[in-house]
Amino acid sequence: MSGTEETVIIMACPTCRRSVPWREESRYRPFCSERCKLIDLGAWADESHRIAGDSAYDDLSSEG
């Protein structure tokens, strides 16, 4: 094994589960493509994806 070899980590695209190498050349990492990246962004925008917990907005609206 020479000093120029690198270990490449292979990840699964969060959207379609396709294998994605984790390296600088992988433009959309952790996604496999711009399409999968935009699908994920859309899921956050329409609140299909959420972070569990109490809403900060609810706390602020109850103080008034």
C-alpha positions as CSV (number, residue, x, y, z in Angstrom):
1,M,0.0,0.0,0.0
2,S,1.5,3.4,-1.0
3,G,1.1,6.7,0.7
4,T,-1.1,8.1,-2.1
5,E,-4.0,5.6,-1.7
6,E,-7.0,6.9,0.3
7,T,-9.8,5.1,2.0
8,V,-13.1,6.2,0.5
9,I,-16.2,6.1,2.7
10,I,-19.3,4.9,1.0
11,M,-22.6,6.5,2.2
12,A,-26.2,5.7,1.3
13,C,-28.0,8.7,-0.3
14,P,-30.6,9.7,2.3
15,T,-33.3,10.0,-0.4
16,C,-32.8,7.1,-2.7
17,R,-30.3,4.9,-0.8
18,R,-27.9,4.8,-3.8
19,S,-24.2,4.4,-2.8
20,V,-22.3,7.7,-2.7
21,P,-18.5,8.0,-2.2
22,W,-17.7,10.6,0.4
23,R,-15.0,12.7,-1.3
24,E,-14.4,16.3,-2.5
25,E,-15.5,15.3,-6.1
26,S,-19.0,14.2,-4.8
27,R,-20.7,17.5,-5.5
28,Y,-24.0,16.8,-3.8
29,R,-22.8,14.7,-0.8
30,P,-24.4,13.1,1.1
31,F,-26.9,13.0,-1.7
32,C,-26.2,11.2,-5.0
33,S,-27.6,14.0,-7.2
34,E,-29.1,17.5,-7.3
35,R,-32.5,15.8,-7.7
36,C,-32.2,13.9,-4.4
37,K,-30.9,17.0,-2.7
38,L,-33.9,19.1,-3.9
39,I,-36.4,16.3,-2.9
40,D,-34.9,16.4,0.6
41,L,-35.1,20.2,0.7
42,G,-38.7,20.1,-0.3
43,A,-39.5,17.6,2.4
44,W,-38.1,20.1,5.0
45,A,-40.0,23.0,3.4
46,D,-43.4,21.3,3.5
47,E,-42.6,20.0,7.0
48,S,-42.6,16.3,6.1
49,H,-39.2,16.3,7.9
50,R,-39.1,17.8,11.4
51,I,-37.0,17.8,14.5
52,A,-38.8,16.5,17.4
53,G,-39.4,18.7,20.4
54,D,-41.5,21.6,21.7
55,S,-42.0,24.5,19.3
56,A,-40.2,27.7,20.3
57,Y,-43.1,29.6,18.6
58,D,-45.6,28.0,21.0
59,D,-43.5,29.2,24.0
60,L,-43.3,32.8,22.7
61,S,-47.0,33.0,21.9
62,S,-48.1,31.8,25.4
63,E,-46.0,34.6,27.1
64,G,-48.1,37.5,25.7
